[in-house]
C-alpha cells in the first residue's frame, strides 16, 4: 500500500462506536482496514504512527462562500486546516454561474462583501459546466503539486443569479417566457454537474420570486435528483412560517429540501427551536426529505446593504446607491429599518448595537471595523442611521457585518437533530470576519462534543461526514470503508479546538495535524503542503 496509518482510533462516520485499527491507502482510496487483534498488521511504502489520534472521513462544509477564494488562494488553509475536504458553494442564491456578461458584472458588485470583487481573476466562464472546469484547472502550470484547487467543491445553482439573468432586478412575477428561460438554465446547469439549487430569499433579486415560480424551478431540480437549499424569507419575525413555506413548497415540487443555516434568531425566537424541530419532524414523518445545516456560533454575518428593505434594492446596486443619496428616500429606508422592520432585517426593527462592522472595501473606512454602528455613531455624536447611510455610500455597498442576534439554547437544540449537518457559512473577506469561517469544524469537535457533551464524538463526526455525503448523493465519500475515497482527517480528540475568535478570527485551529484528499497530504504535521488535490465534485460522482 502507499500509506498505512497505524494504531489509529477509527471514527468511521456512521455514528457507531469507534475502534482501533490500521488503515491503509492505495491509489487515493481506502484499501484496507485491519482492526486491532485481527491478524498481521498492514504494510506500506510509508507507515504513519497514529497512536493517540482519531481518523475520520474528511469534513463536508454544507454552506461555504469560497466561490472565488478557491480560484484566488491555492493555500486555502481557512478550510483545509479545519479538516474540510469538500465545500458546497453557490449558496444563498447568488454566485457566478450561469451568467451572461451583464449579469456577471452585476453579481460581482452585488456580493463583493462576500467574496471580494474578483480583481485578478479571469472570469473566462459563463455556464456552470465551464465554472466547474475552471476549478479543475485553477492553478495549472503554476508549480503546485496538482492543477486544481485546495479542497473539493460541489456547486448549487444560485436562483437569484438565474432570475437576474432572465428577469433582471424588477420586483414582479416572471412572464411565461422568463420562467421558461429560468427552467432551461436550471436544467442545463444540473446536466453540467450542479448538485441542486440555492435561494437567498432575503436578498434581491431572488427574493422577488413567488412560491409558484420557485416550485417550478424545484421541479426541474428534482428531475435530476438534486436538492433545494433555501436561505428562506425570515429568520426573525415569522421565522416558523417561513420554514413552513419552504417545507410546503419542496413537498409540492417533489424536491429534497436542505435548510441553510437553520437558525432561530432575534428576541422573538428565543427558546423556540423545539417548535422548529417539531415542524420538521412532522413533515419528515409524513414523508418529506429534509436536512439542515448550522454553524456553532450565535452571531450571523452578511452585508450591511442586505439589511435594507427589498424595495430599496430593486433595480440593482446603482439604483440602491441613488436611493441612499436622496434625502426623502433615505428617510423612508430609515423608517422601515428602525420602526417597521424591513424584510432585509427579517421583519424585526433593527438594533444598531447588534450590528458590528466586520469588513470594508475602502481602506479609509477601516476605523469602523470591529465596532457596532451604535458605538461609531456615539463617537461621532450622530444617529446610527446617519452613520450607516454614510458608510453604505462611501463604501459602495461593500461593507460586511456581524449581527449579534442568536441564542445559544437554540444553537444547541438544533445541532442535536437527526438530520443536522455542519455548515460554516464562512465569509472569508474583511479585516475582522466571523470566526466561523476558520473554526466551525474544530469547534464542533472541541467545544460541543468534548467539552459540553452536546454530542458524542462519534455522533458529531457523523454530522460532519456521512450525513452531508448522503444529502449530496455521494457514493464513495463520508465513511471510512474499503474502496471509499481517501478524503480523511486525523485529529487529536483531547486537544482539537478552534483557534479563531471574534478578536482574532483568522487564527488556525489546533489538534488537526493531518488532512488528506485523494490519499495525498494537504496538511502534514500541522502545515499546509503544496498539494492541490481538490477538484469539482459533480452530480452523479
N, C-alpha and C positions, 0 to 999 in steps of 0.2 A: 504494500500500500504506500501511498505518498506520505501520509501522516497518520500517526496514532496519538490520540490524547489519552494518556494512561491514568487510571485510578481517579476518574472524574465522577462527580455526582451528577447523574443524568436527570434533568427535569425535562421530560420529553414533550411537553406541550399539551398533553391530554388532560391535565389537572389531577392525574393519579399520583400515587406515591413515588417519590424519586428513588433511584437505585444507583449503586456504584458499578462502574464498568470501564472497559477500554473501548474507545470509539475510533474506528479507522476510516479514512477518506481516500478515495481514488477518483481521479478524473472529474473533480468537482462535485462528487456525490458521496453520500454515506455508504461505505462499502462493507462495514462490519461493526457489530455491537457485541462485545463479549462481556457478559455480566460476571461480576466477581464470583469466583468459585466454579465457573462453567467450563473449565478446561484451560488449555495453553493460552498464554497471552498473545495478543495480536502483535505482529511485527510490521515495520515500515521503514522507509528510507529516512524518515525523521520521527523521533519519539519526543513528545512533549509531556513532561511530568506535570499533570494537572491536579495533583492531590491538593485538597482544600478548596478547589474551585468547582463551581456548578456550570454545567453545559446546558444551554437552552437553544431552541431554534432562534434564528435572528428575529428581532422585534420588527413588527409592521406598524408603521405610523399611518393610521387611517385618515388623518386630516393634516396635510402638510401644505406649506406655501413656499416650496422650493422650486417653483416652475422656472425661474431664471437663475437661481443660485446654483442649480446643478450644471448649468452651462457656463456660469461665470467663475465658479470656485471648484477646481478639481480636488481640493482637500476636503471640504465639506465636513469637517470634524464636528460641527454642530450636531449632526445626526450620527455620523459613523462612530464617534466616541461614546455615544449612548447605547451602542449595540443595535441601532436601527439598520436593517439590511434592505428594507423596502419602504418607500413612501408612496402614498396616494395623493397626487396633485391634481390641479384643475378644480379646486374647491370653491365653494361659496358662489358659484355661478359666474365667475369672472376669471378668464385666463386667455391664452394667446393663440388658440386654435379651436375651431375653424374661423378664419378671418379673411377679409379682403384688405386692400391697402388702407382704406379709410377706417375700417373697424380696428385694425391693428394699432393705428396711431391713437385712436380714442381709448382703447383699452389700456395701452401703455400709460397714458396720462392718468386714467381713472384709478389704477391700482399701483401707482408709483409708491404710495405709502406702504404697500405690502411687499413689493419686490424690487424697488428702485425703478428707474426709468429705462433700464436696459441699454444704456450707453455702453459701447464697447462690444455688444453682442450683435452678430449678423443675423437679423431676422429673415432668414432665407427660406422659411416655410410659410405655408398658408393653411394647409389641411392638418388634421390630427395625425394622419399617417406620416406626413413629412416632418412634423414636430417630433414624433417618436423616433423616426430615422435619425434626426439630428442628435437626439440624446445618445443614440448608439454610436455616434462618431464624434462626440462633443470635443474631444481633445486628441483627435487623430494626428499623429505626426509631431506631437509636442514633447516627446521624450519621456512619457509616463509608461509604466508597465500596464498597458492596456489602452484602448482607444475610446472607451465610453465614459461613464460617469462614476461618481464615488460610491453610490448605493443604487439599488434597483428602484425603478419608478413605474407606477401604473397611473393611468390618466382617466379623469372624469370629464365628460363633455360639459363645458360651462354654459348653462342655459341662458344666463344673462348676455354672454357674448353672442350666442346664437340669435337671440332676439335683437341685439344691437345690429347684427349683420343683416337680418331680414326685415326688421321693422324700423330700427332706429331708436331714438330716445323719447318717442311720444308715449304719453300715458293714455293709451286707448287699446281696445281689443284688436287683435291681429285680424286682417282680412283673410278670406279663404285662401287667396294666393300666397299670402305671407305665411300662413300656417302650413301650407303645403311645402313651402320652401324650408321652413324650420324642421319639418318632419324629414325632409330629404337630407338636410345637413346632419341631423342626429343619426339617421340610418347609415349614411356614408361614414360618419365618424366611428360608429360601432363596428362597421365592417373593417375599418382600418386599425382596430385594436383597442378602442376605449372600453373600459370595464363598466361604465354606467354614465349617469348624468348628475350634475350638481346644480343646485339653485342657491341664490342669495336673496331671499325674499324680503329683506330689509334694505337691499342695495338696488339702486337703479342701474339699468333699465329692467332687470329681470323681475323686480317686484311688480311691474305693471302687468304681468301675465295673470290672467284669472285662472280659476281651477280647471275650467274646461280646456283651456289651452295647455296647461301643464299635464292634464290627464292624457291628452292626445300624444304629447311627446313621450310620456312614460310608457304608453302602449308600444311605441317603437322600441324603447329601451328593453321592455320585457320580451319582445320578439327575439332579441339576441341574448336573452338570459342575463341581462345586466341588472343593475340596481339604481334606485333613485336616492340621492343624498342631499336632502334639503337643509339649508340654514333657513328655518321657517320664519313665519311672519312676525313672531314676537317671542322673546324670552323674558318679557316683563309683564305688563298688563295683558290679560287674555292669553297667557302662555299655554295653559292647558287646552284652550280652544284651538290655538294654533297647532299644537301637537295633534289634536284630534282631526283637524283639517287634513294634515299630511297622511295620517293613517287611513282616513276615508278615501282620499284621492288615490293613494297607492293601491288600495284594495279594488277600487273601481277600475283601475288600469291593469290590474293583474300583475303588478310590478313589485319586486322586492324593495324594501324600504330600509335605509340606513340613516338614522337621525344624527346629524352633525352636531358636535359639541353640545350634547343633550343636557343642558343646564336648566336650572330654575333660579333666575336672578331677580334682583331688586327686592325691596322690602315687602312688596305684595306677595312674594312667593317664598318667604322664609318658612322653612319646615314643611313645604308642600311636595317634596319629592315623592313620598309614598302615593300621592294622588296620581302623579305621572306614571309611576310604575304599575299601579293598578290598571290604569287605562291601557298600557301596553300589554300587560298580562291578559286582560280580557280579549284584546284583539288577537293576540297570538293563540290563545286557547280556541278562538273561533277560526283559526287557520291562516292568519296573516303572517307573512315572512318579514320579520323586523329584527334589526340590530341597531346598535348605537355606539358612539364613542364619546369619551370625555377626557379632559386633562385634569391632573390632580392639584389644582390651584383654584382659588376663589375669584381673583380678578379676571376680567376679559381683556381683549385687545382688539383694536380696529383702527380706523382713521377718524380724525375729527370731523371731516366732512360727512361721514356716514351718519352722524347724529342729526343732521338737518332733516326737515320734513321732505318727503319724496317729491312734492311739487317744486321745491326749491332746486332739485337736481334734474328736473325734466329738461331735456334738450342737450344735456351733456355738460362737461366741465366749463366751457366758455360761458354758457348760459347761467350756470351757478355763480360764477365769479361776477357776472354783471348784476345779478340779483343782490349779492352781498354788498356791492358798491352803491346800490340805490338805497337811500335812507328809508323811504316808506316800505320798500320790500323787506329790507333788513329788519325793520321793526316787526313786520308780520312773522318773519322767521323766529325772532326772539320770543314773541308771544307763544308760538307753537312749541318752542323748546321749553320755556320756563313755566307756562301756565297750562296749556292744553295737554302737552305730552306728545311729541312728534312721533310718527311711525318709525323714523330713523333711530329714535331712542326708545323703541319698544313700547310706545304709548305711555311712558312714565315721564312726568316733568323732570327735567334734567337737574341733577345736583352737582354743581360745579366743583364741590370739594371732593367728588369721587373721580373726576376726570384729570388724570395725570398725563402730561405730555411725555411721550417716550422717544420721539424722534422728529426731526425736521429736515427738510431738504436744503434750506437756505442756511449756511453756516452762521450768518449774523443773528439768527434766532436761537442759537444754542442755549442761551441762558434760560429759556423756557423749559428745557428738558429736565425731568426729574421733579418738577413742581406741578401741583394742581393748578387749574385755571383760577380757582378761588384765591390761592396763595399769590399767584402772579398779579392778579387784579388788585389785591390788597396792597401789594408792594408799589403798584403804580397809582394807587388811590383812584381806581375807576371800577366800573361794574364788571363782573366776569364776562358778560356778553360782549362788552366793548373789547376786552382782551381777546376773546375767542374770535370775534369777527376780524380784528386786525391780523391775528395770526393766520387765519384762513386765507385772507387776501395776500398778505406778504409772503406766505409760504406756498402760494399757488396750489392750495388744497392738498398739499403733500404731507401734512403733519399726522403722526401716528399717536395713539393714546393707549393708556391702560385705564380700564374702567372698573373701579373697586366696588362691585355691586353683588358679589356672590356670597354664598352661605356654606360653611364647612359641613353642616349636617346634611345638606342636600348633596354635596360632592361625595360624601362617604356612602350615603344610601344608594345613589345611582351606580357607583362603581361595584357594588355587590351584586348587581342584577345579572341574571342568567345569560343575557345577550350583550353584556357590556364589553367593549374593546377600548384600547388606548389610542388617543389621537392628540398630538401636541398642539395643533392649530398654531404652529410656531411661525411667527413673523420674524425674519432674520434681519430686517432693516432697522435703522435708528441707532442713536447713541446709547439708548437705555431700553432695549426691547424687553418683552416679557420673558422671564427665565424659563417658561415652559418650552421655548424653542430649543433650549440647551439642556434641560433637566427632567423632562416628563418621565422618561422610562426608568432611569435610576431612582427617581423619587417614588414611583410606584413600588419598586422593589425594596428600597431602603426605608422610606417613611411609612408607607401604608401597609406593607407586608411585614417587614422585620420589626419595626418599632411599635406600630399601633395594632398590628394583628387584624386589620380590617379584612384582609385576605391572607390565606396561607401562601407561602412562596410558590407552591405548585399551582394553586388557583390563579395567582397573579400572572405567572408566566403564560398560562393558557389564554388569559385575556389579551395578552400582547402578541400571541403567535397563532395558535390553531384557530381561534375564533375569527380573527380577521382573515386568515387564509381561506377559511370556509366561505366567508362572505364574498371574497374575491374569486371564488371557484378555482383556487389554485390546487392542482392535483399532486404536487410534489414539494410543497413548502409548508411550514408551520408545525411540523412534527419532527422528532428525531426517530427516523425509521430507515432501515436499509433501503437504498435506492432513491431516497429523497435528496434534494439538492443540499449541498453543504454550505448553506447560509446559517451561520452559527455564532453564538456569543458565549464566551467564557467569563464568568464574573465571580467575585468573592462574596458569598451570601452574608458574611459577617461584616463587611465594610462598604458594600456598594451603596452609593448615595449620590444625589445631585450636588454638584459644586456650585451651580448657578443660584444666585439670589437676586432679589429686586435691586439691591445695591450694586452687585457685580454679576450681571446676567450672563456674561459670556465665559464664566469660569467653568472649566470642564469637569465632568463627573469623576468620581474615584471608584476604585474597585472593579473596573472593567478592563482587564489587561489585554484581552484578545477578542477580535471580531473577524470573522471570515465570511467572504462572499464567494460563492462558486469554488469553495475549498482553498481560497487564497487569502492570506492575511491582509486585511486593510488596516487593522490596529494590531500591533505586535509589541509586547512589553509596554503597553500603555501609550505607544506613539503611533502616529499615522504613517503608514508606508506610502510608497509612490504607486501602489497598485490601484488601477481603475477597473474593477471587476463588475461594476454595475451596468445595467442596460435597461431598456424599456421592457416591461412585463405586459404583454398584450392579452386581450380577451382570448381565452382558449389555451393559453400557455400552461 
